[in-house]
Amino acid sequence: MSEQLLQQILEKLNDLGTGQQELGKEMNRRFEEVNERFELVDRRFEEVNERFEQVDRRFEEVNEKFEQVDRRFEEVNQRFERVDRRFEEVNEKFEQVDRRFEEVNQRFERVDRRLETVDHQFGQVHIRLDKINQHITEMTDEIRVVREQTAQASELQAPINDIQKQVDGLEVDVKILKKIVINQ
């Protein structure tokens, strides 16, 4: 009778071991999924960094455009000074001055066109920034999912600990039963 009892206990211990191995495999699989999601997040951060670098390059281009505009304004200022000197020196060159004013107006028109281009570029920057914000929102959602999965994985650990305590208790019982059987 005690041999049958020992045999039954050993069978239950084997069943517990098999269940624990399957639970361990499932835990490993879930942790692998979490690791894969972290790798995805890392790749997304790399994409965001690349986009920031693109934005930085665009700002450099905008700064160059502003420098060009400043140079043009300096050219215009120099021309105005020449025109003023000529007005003082020669009243009979009014026609020549009128042509120069026309040149200045044309340059202002060119500057206006360039400013429109810069304004368009700023619009493009805003669109890209909106896309970056959208990606950041998506990453925040994905991080929240990872946190939830991590919390679920922690909840799965508690039953494993309870099973381990039961197995430890059964090991003690088996040792006691062995001593009893051996001593009889």
C-alpha positions in Angstrom: 0.0 0.0 0.0 2.8 2.4 0.9 4.5 1.6 -2.4 1.3 2.5 -4.3 1.1 5.7 -2.4 4.7 6.5 -3.2 4.1 5.6 -6.9 1.1 8.0 -7.0 3.1 10.8 -5.4 5.9 10.3 -7.9 3.5 10.4 -10.8 2.0 13.6 -9.5 5.4 15.1 -9.1 6.2 14.2 -12.7 3.0 15.8 -13.9 3.9 18.9 -11.9 7.3 19.0 -13.5 5.9 18.7 -17.0 3.4 21.5 -16.4 6.1 23.7 -14.9 8.4 23.1 -18.0 5.5 24.1 -20.3 4.8 27.2 -18.2 8.6 28.0 -18.4 8.6 27.7 -22.2 5.5 30.0 -22.4 7.3 32.6 -20.1 10.4 32.4 -22.3 8.3 32.9 -25.5 6.6 36.0 -24.0 9.9 37.5 -22.9 11.2 37.0 -26.4 8.1 38.9 -27.7 8.9 41.8 -25.3 12.5 41.9 -26.4 11.4 42.0 -30.1 9.1 44.9 -29.2 12.0 46.8 -27.6 14.1 46.3 -30.7 11.2 47.7 -32.7 11.1 50.7 -30.4 14.9 51.2 -30.9 14.5 51.1 -34.7 11.7 53.7 -34.4 13.9 56.0 -32.3 16.6 55.7 -35.0 14.1 56.7 -37.6 13.1 59.7 -35.5 16.8 60.7 -35.1 17.3 60.5 -38.8 14.2 62.7 -39.3 15.6 65.2 -36.8 18.8 65.3 -38.8 16.9 66.0 -41.9 15.1 68.8 -40.2 18.4 70.2 -39.0 19.7 70.2 -42.6 16.6 72.0 -43.7 17.1 74.7 -41.1 20.7 75.1 -42.3 19.3 75.6 -45.8 16.8 78.2 -44.5 19.7 80.0 -42.7 21.6 80.1 -45.9 18.6 81.6 -47.7 18.3 84.2 -45.0 22.0 85.1 -45.4 21.4 85.4 -49.2 18.5 87.7 -48.5 20.6 89.8 -46.1 23.3 90.1 -48.8 20.6 91.2 -51.3 19.4 93.8 -48.8 22.9 95.1 -48.4 23.2 95.3 -52.2 20.0 97.3 -52.3 21.2 99.6 -49.5 24.4 100.3 -51.4 22.4 101.1 -54.5 20.2 103.5 -52.6 23.3 105.3 -51.4 24.6 105.6 -54.9 21.3 106.9 -56.1 21.2 109.5 -53.3 24.7 110.8 -54.2 23.7 111.1 -57.9 20.6 113.0 -57.0 22.8 115.5 -55.1 25.4 115.6 -57.9 23.4 115.6 -61.1 19.8 116.7 -61.4 19.7 116.0 -65.1 20.1 112.2 -64.6 16.6 111.6 -63.4 15.9 109.1 -66.1 18.9 107.1 -65.1 17.8 107.1 -61.5 14.3 105.9 -62.5 15.9 102.9 -64.2 17.8 102.1 -61.1 14.7 102.3 -59.0 13.1 99.8 -61.4 16.1 97.5 -60.9 15.6 97.8 -57.2 11.9 97.0 -57.5 12.8 94.0 -59.6 15.2 92.8 -56.9 12.5 93.3 -54.3 10.3 91.2 -56.3 13.0 88.5 -56.5 13.4 88.8 -52.7 9.6 88.4 -52.3 9.6 85.3 -54.5 12.5 83.8 -52.4 10.6 84.7 -49.2 7.6 82.8 -50.6 9.9 79.8 -51.2 11.2 80.0 -47.6 7.6 80.2 -46.3 6.8 77.1 -48.3 9.8 75.4 -46.8 8.6 76.3 -43.3 5.3 74.7 -44.2 7.1 71.5 -45.1 9.0 71.6 -41.8 5.7 71.9 -40.0 4.3 68.9 -41.9 7.3 66.8 -41.0 7.1 67.9 -37.4 3.5 66.8 -37.3 4.6 63.4 -38.7 7.3 63.1 -36.0 4.7 63.9 -33.3 2.4 61.2 -34.7 5.3 58.7 -34.6 6.1 59.6 -31.0 2.4 59.1 -30.1 2.5 55.7 -31.7 5.6 54.8 -29.8 4.0 55.9 -26.6 1.1 53.6 -27.3 3.5 50.7 -28.0 5.4 51.3 -24.8 2.1 51.3 -22.9 1.3 47.9 -24.5 4.7 46.6 -23.5 4.1 47.8 -19.9 0.8 45.9 -19.8 2.4 42.8 -21.1 5.2 43.1 -18.6 2.6 43.4 -15.8 0.8 40.3 -17.1 4.0 38.4 -17.1 4.6 39.4 -13.5 1.1 38.1 -12.7 2.0 34.8 -14.2 5.0 34.4 -12.0 2.9 34.3 -8.8 1.2 30.9 -9.6 4.6 29.5 -10.6 6.0 30.4 -7.1 3.0 28.7 -5.5 3.6 25.5 -7.5 7.2 25.6 -6.5 6.3 25.8 -2.9 3.9 22.9 -3.3 6.7 20.9 -5.0 9.1 21.7 -2.2 6.5 20.5 0.3 5.9 17.3 -1.6 9.7 16.7 -1.7 9.8 16.8 2.0 6.8 14.5 2.3 8.5 12.0 -0.1 11.7 12.1 2.0 9.7 11.4 5.1 7.8 8.6 3.4 11.1 7.1 2.2 12.5 7.1 5.7 9.4 5.4 7.0 9.5 2.8 4.3 13.2 2.2 4.8 12.8 1.9 8.6 10.0 -0.7 8.4 
